[in-house]
Amino acid sequence: MEDCRRGSLLSSLTSLLLFFQLPAGGSAEEFVVIGPSDPIVAVLGGNVTLPCHVSPAMDVENMELRWFRSKFSEAVFIYKNQQEQKEEQLAQYTGRTSLVKDFLSQGEATVRIHKVQASDNGLYTCFFRKGSFYEEAGLELKVAGVGSVPQVHITGPEEDGVRVVCTASGWFPKPQIEWRAANGEKFLTFSETHAQDTEGLFSVESALVVRDSSSGNMTCSVLNPVLDQKKAMAIFIPGWRKAQLYADWRKEKFQALSVTLDPATAHHHLAVSGGQTSVTLEDTTEDPGGPCSILGQEAITSGRCYWEVEIRNGNRSEWGLGVCRGDVERKGWYKEHPEVGFWVLRWDGGKLYALNLSDNQEICDEVPHRVGVFLDLKEGDVSFYNMTDGSHLFSFPLTSSTGTLFPYFRIQSGDVSLTICSVVGVPTETPVPLNNPPSSLEETVNLSGNGFSSGSAVDGALPGADSPLLPYGPEAM
């Protein structure tokens, strides 16, 4: 019995001795490294933190701390001997990382990444070592960025419908595309292609064939799946048939209108010439005090008509053309938006835009040399065409409350000239007769002499006021 007690005591003393002989990295100093359980979301260009901590809590200021990618040697940040070590740091993180030291004594260490890039997306490991003991934990960083507002264009007839294309760029990760009709119905069949630039950002192009001739507004939305944010753009598709998108077809159905400029409506910086068919900007250093615009003399109240404008030296200038209501305010600085009575295309900074209150829609970056303005007060739209190749540029919807409209021209800078083209068979100096239009036309165009008029009723049903061309702004929908 005594031998048993002696053996038990000896075993206890041996265990106690071994405990006190354990190295510094033994069980008394063991810890677990814990990282965030959910992915961390970072926005492109912003800053993000990658936090890790030890349990049980202890001072980690004298530990070796390391954040790395797929390999231990692919260091994002290294802290050792109480200072940052840069020898093993990946080049892409040079100058973009720092350590948050506020809570090191409490066992928390956090690396901050500045100016987040698409390449920062992915898995990370945080590694803590004290003596010969070490532990690590994994974490995931999801980088997300919302790119440009989508641009939507009609590219022409296709099969038994109209091909509409939506493009956007600067998104990360790969965005999702959604098409909806005016009634909110979602389209399920469309093409979609993606590409990445040198910075890893995605551009997308999606094409949809619209086969409903009364589609009205079509909306393309681009969605970031990480942030659940989207940007959208709507385009108005006028009533059509297969060949209608080209100017040659419309010229057969619309009355050619002989437009002359009205000097009485001209800004004092503009010069009118060529039998009141051409306008240029005078060479002056004086502040214009607002848009330099002029109207045509012709007041249009109903029917279908068109005119063509030749643009010379338009590439390095700022200019615009379209139609406006007769009662618009053109004094001082004013906005050229449908909501206030302007339906205008403008060339500015090397791009052609359709002007809208919520967002100006980019159309193209090639200056058109000859533009056709097709005003349809029966169906309720004004459409612009590149008359060089006959292709469609843009269409605005009009409402029944549009009222009397006038041709509108603006020149703000450069040596550009806007010249109304002579209409074959209708001399520019002879106004179109009020009650004697060509018999081959389907609709008449009522002209009210010189100056403004209240206008007559518009033939046919027009789209309601609740269906303007938005386009939607870049804010999330």
C-alpha positions in Angstrom: 0.0 0.0 0.0 2.9 2.3 0.9 4.6 1.5 -2.4 1.5 2.6 -4.3 1.4 5.9 -2.5 5.1 6.4 -3.2 4.6 5.7 -6.9 1.6 8.1 -7.2 3.5 10.9 -5.5 6.5 10.4 -7.8 4.3 10.5 -10.9 2.7 13.8 -9.7 6.1 15.4 -9.0 7.3 14.3 -12.5 4.3 15.9 -14.2 4.7 19.1 -12.2 8.4 19.3 -13.2 7.7 18.8 -16.9 5.0 21.6 -16.7 7.5 24.1 -15.4 10.1 23.0 -18.1 7.8 23.8 -21.0 9.2 26.3 -23.6 7.7 29.8 -23.9 5.6 28.7 -26.9 4.0 25.9 -25.0 0.4 25.4 -23.9 0.6 28.4 -21.4 1.1 30.7 -24.4 -1.1 29.0 -27.0 -3.8 31.0 -28.7 -6.3 30.8 -31.5 -6.4 33.4 -34.4 -9.9 34.4 -35.4 -10.9 36.3 -38.5 -14.3 37.7 -39.7 -16.7 34.9 -40.5 -18.5 36.9 -43.3 -16.8 38.3 -46.4 -15.6 41.9 -46.1 -17.0 44.2 -48.9 -14.8 47.0 -50.2 -15.7 49.6 -52.8 -13.3 50.4 -55.6 -11.1 53.3 -54.8 -12.0 53.3 -51.1 -10.2 52.0 -48.0 -10.9 48.6 -46.3 -9.7 46.9 -43.1 -8.8 43.3 -42.6 -9.2 42.6 -38.9 -8.0 39.5 -36.9 -7.7 38.9 -33.2 -6.4 36.2 -30.8 -8.2 34.2 -28.2 -7.6 34.3 -25.3 -6.9 38.0 -25.5 -3.2 38.9 -25.0 -0.7 41.5 -26.1 0.4 40.8 -29.6 2.7 43.8 -30.1 5.8 41.7 -29.8 4.4 38.9 -32.1 5.1 38.4 -35.8 2.0 39.4 -37.7 1.5 38.7 -41.4 -1.3 39.0 -43.9 -0.7 37.1 -47.2 -2.6 35.8 -50.3 -2.4 32.2 -51.5 1.2 31.8 -50.5 3.1 32.6 -47.3 5.7 34.5 -49.3 3.0 36.6 -51.1 2.8 39.1 -48.3 0.3 41.9 -48.2 1.7 43.3 -44.9 4.3 42.1 -42.4 4.9 43.4 -38.8 7.9 42.0 -37.0 10.1 43.3 -34.2 7.5 46.0 -33.6 7.9 47.5 -37.1 6.7 47.0 -40.7 8.8 44.7 -42.9 8.7 45.4 -46.6 11.2 42.9 -48.1 8.6 40.3 -48.9 5.6 42.6 -49.7 3.9 42.1 -53.1 4.5 45.1 -55.4 0.8 45.8 -55.9 0.5 46.6 -52.2 3.5 48.9 -51.9 2.5 52.2 -50.3 -1.2 51.0 -49.9 -1.1 49.2 -46.6 -0.8 50.2 -42.9 -1.3 48.6 -39.5 -3.9 49.8 -37.1 -2.1 49.5 -33.7 -4.7 50.9 -31.4 -5.7 47.5 -29.9 -2.5 45.4 -30.2 -2.3 45.1 -26.4 -5.8 43.6 -26.4 -5.0 41.0 -29.0 -6.5 42.8 -32.0 -4.5 43.6 -35.2 -6.0 45.1 -38.3 -4.4 45.9 -41.7 -5.8 48.7 -43.7 -5.7 48.6 -47.6 -5.9 52.0 -49.2 -7.3 52.8 -52.7 -8.8 49.4 -53.2 -8.3 47.9 -56.7 -10.1 45.1 -58.5 -7.0 42.9 -58.0 -7.4 43.1 -54.2 -10.5 40.8 -54.6 -10.1 37.3 -53.1 -8.9 35.2 -50.1 -6.4 36.4 -47.5 -4.7 34.7 -44.5 -3.7 36.5 -41.3 -0.8 34.8 -39.4 0.3 35.4 -35.8 3.5 33.9 -34.3 5.0 34.0 -30.9 8.2 32.1 -30.4 7.8 28.7 -32.0 4.0 28.7 -31.7 1.8 30.2 -34.5 -1.8 30.1 -35.7 -3.6 31.6 -38.7 -7.1 32.4 -40.0 -8.6 32.9 -43.4 -10.8 35.8 -44.5 -12.5 36.9 -47.8 -12.5 40.3 -49.4 -15.1 41.1 -52.0 -14.3 44.2 -54.1 -17.2 45.9 -55.8 -17.6 48.9 -58.0 -20.5 50.6 -59.8 -19.5 51.8 -63.3 -21.0 54.1 -65.9 -24.7 54.7 -66.6 -25.7 52.3 -69.4 -26.1 53.9 -72.9 -28.9 52.5 -75.0 -29.1 52.9 -78.8 -31.3 51.7 -81.6 -28.9 50.1 -84.2 -31.5 49.2 -86.9 -34.0 46.7 -88.1 -33.3 43.0 -87.5 -35.4 40.0 -88.5 -39.0 41.1 -87.7 -38.1 43.7 -85.1 -35.7 46.5 -84.0 -32.3 45.8 -82.5 -31.5 47.8 -79.4 -28.0 47.8 -77.8 -27.1 48.6 -74.2 -23.4 49.3 -73.2 -21.7 50.1 -69.9 -18.2 50.1 -68.5 -16.1 50.3 -65.3 -18.1 47.7 -63.3 -16.7 45.1 -60.9 -17.4 42.2 -60.5 -19.1 41.1 -63.7 -22.4 42.9 -63.8 -25.9 41.6 -64.5 -28.1 42.9 -67.3 -31.9 43.4 -67.1 -34.3 44.6 -69.9 -37.8 45.7 -69.2 -40.6 47.0 -71.3 -42.7 50.1 -70.5 -45.3 48.0 -68.7 -42.5 46.5 -66.4 -42.4 43.2 -68.2 -39.0 41.6 -68.1 -37.3 40.3 -71.3 -35.7 36.9 -70.9 -34.0 36.5 -74.3 -31.1 38.8 -75.2 -27.4 38.6 -76.0 -24.7 39.6 -73.5 -20.9 39.9 -73.8 -18.3 41.0 -71.3 -14.7 42.2 -71.4 -12.1 43.2 -68.8 -9.7 46.1 -69.1 -6.1 46.3 -67.8 -7.4 47.3 -64.4 -9.7 44.3 -64.3 -12.9 46.3 -64.6 -15.8 44.9 -66.7 -17.5 46.4 -69.7 -20.7 44.9 -71.0 -22.7 45.0 -74.2 -26.2 43.5 -74.4 -28.5 43.4 -77.5 -32.2 42.9 -77.6 -34.5 42.5 -80.6 -37.8 44.3 -79.9 -40.7 42.8 -81.9 -43.6 44.8 -80.5 -44.1 47.8 -82.7 -45.8 49.7 -79.8 -43.1 49.1 -77.2 -42.6 52.8 -76.2 -40.0 53.1 -73.5 -37.4 50.3 -73.2 -35.2 50.2 -70.0 -31.8 48.6 -69.7 -30.5 48.1 -66.1 -27.0 47.1 -65.1 -26.7 45.5 -61.6 -23.8 45.0 -59.3 -24.6 41.7 -57.5 -22.3 42.4 -54.5 -23.6 45.9 -53.7 -27.1 45.2 -55.0 -27.0 48.6 -56.8 -28.1 49.3 -60.3 -28.0 52.0 -62.9 -30.6 52.2 -65.7 -31.3 54.0 -68.9 -34.5 54.1 -70.9 -34.9 54.8 -74.6 -38.0 55.7 -76.4 -38.8 53.5 -79.4 -41.4 55.2 -81.7 -44.0 53.2 -83.6 -42.1 51.5 -86.4 -42.1 49.0 -89.2 -39.0 47.2 -90.4 -37.6 50.0 -92.6 -38.9 52.9 -90.5 -35.6 53.4 -88.6 -33.9 54.8 -91.7 -34.4 58.4 -92.9 -35.2 57.5 -96.5 -38.4 55.8 -95.4 -39.4 58.7 -93.3 -38.8 61.2 -96.0 -41.5 59.5 -98.0 -44.0 60.0 -95.3 -43.1 63.4 -93.9 -43.5 66.8 -95.5 -40.3 68.6 -96.3 -40.4 71.9 -94.4 -38.6 74.9 -95.8 -37.1 76.5 -92.6 -35.7 80.0 -92.4 -34.1 81.6 -89.3 -35.8 84.4 -87.5 -33.2 87.1 -86.7 -35.5 88.7 -84.2 -35.1 85.6 -81.9 -31.3 85.5 -82.3 -28.8 86.0 -79.4 -26.7 89.0 -80.0 -23.6 86.9 -80.4 -25.0 85.1 -83.4 -24.8 86.2 -87.1 -27.4 85.1 -89.6 -26.6 84.9 -93.3 -27.3 82.9 -96.5 -30.8 84.2 -97.0 -31.6 83.5 -93.3 -30.6 79.9 -93.6 -27.1 79.9 -91.9 -26.0 80.9 -88.4 -22.5 81.3 -87.0 -21.0 82.6 -83.7 -19.4 86.1 -83.9 -15.8 86.4 -82.8 -16.1 88.0 -79.4 -14.6 87.7 -75.9 -17.6 89.1 -74.2 -19.5 86.7 -71.8 -22.6 85.7 -73.7 -24.6 85.5 -70.4 -26.4 82.4 -71.5 -26.9 80.0 -74.4 -26.6 81.6 -77.9 -29.7 80.4 -79.6 -32.0 81.3 -82.5 -35.4 79.9 -83.7 -36.8 79.2 -87.1 -39.7 81.3 -88.2 -42.0 78.4 -88.8 -44.5 77.6 -86.1 -45.5 73.9 -86.2 -48.7 72.8 -84.6 -49.7 69.4 -86.2 -48.8 66.8 -88.8 -45.5 65.4 -89.9 -42.6 67.4 -91.2 -38.8 67.3 -91.4 -35.8 69.6 -92.2 -32.1 68.9 -92.6 -29.2 70.9 -91.1 -25.6 70.8 -92.4 -22.9 71.2 -89.7 -19.5 72.6 -90.8 -16.5 72.6 -88.5 -18.6 70.9 -85.8 -16.0 68.7 -84.2 -14.2 71.2 -82.0 -17.2 73.4 -81.3 -20.2 73.3 -79.0 -23.5 73.4 -80.8 -27.1 72.0 -80.6 -30.3 71.7 -82.6 -33.8 70.4 -82.3 -37.2 71.9 -81.5 -38.6 74.0 -78.6 -42.0 75.3 -77.5 -42.9 78.8 -78.5 -43.4 79.9 -74.9 -40.0 78.8 -73.5 -37.8 81.1 -71.6 -34.5 81.8 -73.4 -33.1 84.7 -71.4 -29.9 84.2 -69.3 -28.8 80.7 -68.6 -31.5 78.1 -69.1 -31.7 74.3 -69.4 -32.5 72.6 -72.7 -34.6 69.7 -71.4 -38.0 68.2 -72.5 -39.4 69.1 -69.1 -39.1 72.8 -69.8 -40.0 72.6 -73.5 -36.7 71.7 -75.4 -36.0 68.6 -77.4 -32.4 69.0 -78.4 -29.2 67.1 -79.4 -26.0 68.8 -78.4 -22.4 68.3 -79.4 -20.0 69.0 -76.5 -16.5 67.8 -75.7 -16.2 65.4 -78.6 -19.5 63.6 -78.0 -23.2 63.9 -79.1 -25.7 64.0 -76.3 -29.5 63.9 -76.0 -30.4 66.4 -73.4 -32.6 65.3 -70.5 -33.2 66.6 -67.1 -32.2 63.6 -65.1 -29.2 62.6 -67.2 -27.8 63.5 -70.6 -27.6 60.4 -72.7 -24.5 59.9 -74.8 -25.3 59.0 -78.4 -21.9 58.8 -80.3 -18.5 60.3 -80.5 -18.5 60.9 -84.2 -19.7 64.3 -85.3 -22.6 64.1 -87.8 -22.2 66.4 -90.8 -25.8 66.5 -91.8 -28.7 65.9 -89.4 -32.4 65.4 -90.2 -35.0 66.5 -87.7 -38.3 64.6 -88.1 -41.2 66.0 -86.2 -44.2 63.7 -85.9 -47.1 65.4 -84.1 -49.5 62.6 -85.1 -47.6 59.8 -83.3 -46.0 62.1 -80.8 -42.2 62.1 -81.3 -39.3 64.0 -82.6 -36.5 61.9 -84.2 -33.0 62.7 -85.3 -31.2 61.0 -88.1 -27.7 61.1 -89.5 -28.5 62.0 -93.1 -25.0 61.0 -94.3 -25.8 57.3 -93.8 -29.6 57.6 -93.0 -29.2 56.0 -89.6 -31.3 56.8 -86.5 -29.6 58.9 -83.8 -32.3 59.4 -81.2 -36.0 59.9 -80.6 -37.8 61.9 -77.9 -41.5 61.3 -77.1 -43.9 64.3 -77.2 -47.1 64.7 -75.3 -50.5 66.2 -76.2 -49.6 69.3 -74.2 -46.5 70.0 -76.3 -48.2 73.0 -78.0 -46.6 75.1 -80.8 -43.1 74.1 -81.7 -40.3 75.9 -83.5 -37.0 74.8 -85.0 -34.2 75.5 -82.5 -30.5 76.1 -83.1 -27.6 76.9 -80.7 -23.9 77.7 -81.1 -21.9 78.2 -77.9 -18.2 78.0 -79.1 -16.0 77.5 -82.1 -16.2 78.4 -85.7 -19.1 76.0 -86.5 -21.8 77.0 -88.9 -25.3 75.5 -88.9 -27.0 75.7 -92.3 -30.5 74.7 -93.2 -30.3 72.6 -96.4 -32.4 73.5 -99.4 -35.3 71.2 -99.7 -35.7 69.7 -103.2 -38.9 71.0 -104.8 -39.5 73.6 -102.1 -37.3 76.7 -102.4 -36.0 77.9 -99.0 -37.3 81.4 -99.6 -40.9 80.2 -100.2 -43.0 79.2 -97.1 -45.0 76.0 -97.3 -48.7 76.9 -98.0 -51.0 76.6 -95.0 -53.8 74.7 -96.7 -52.2 73.2 -99.8 -49.7 70.6 -98.9 -48.5 68.1 -101.5 -51.2 65.6 -102.3 -48.9 62.6 -101.9 -48.5 63.2 -98.1 -50.5 61.4 -95.5 -50.5 64.3 -93.0 -50.5 68.1 -93.3 -48.3 70.5 -91.4 -50.2 73.6 -90.2 -48.0 76.7 -90.2 -49.0 79.9 -88.5 -47.4 82.7 -90.4 -44.5 84.6 -88.7 -44.2 84.6 -84.9 -45.9 82.4 -82.4 -49.4 80.9 -82.4 -51.5 79.0 -79.9 -51.6 76.0 -82.2 -54.4 73.7 -83.3 -55.4 70.3 -82.1 -53.1 67.4 -82.8 -54.4 64.6 -85.0 -54.4 61.1 -83.5 -53.8 59.8 -80.0 -50.6 60.8 -78.3 -48.6 59.1 -75.6 -49.6 60.2 -72.1 -47.5 62.5 -70.0 -46.5 59.6 -67.9 -44.3 58.1 -70.6 -41.5 60.6 -71.2 -38.0 59.5 -72.2 -36.4 59.4 -68.8 -33.6 58.4 -69.0 -33.2 57.2 -65.4 -30.4 58.8 -63.5 -27.4 56.9 -62.2 -28.8 56.6 -58.7 -29.8 53.1 -57.7 -33.4 52.1 -58.6 
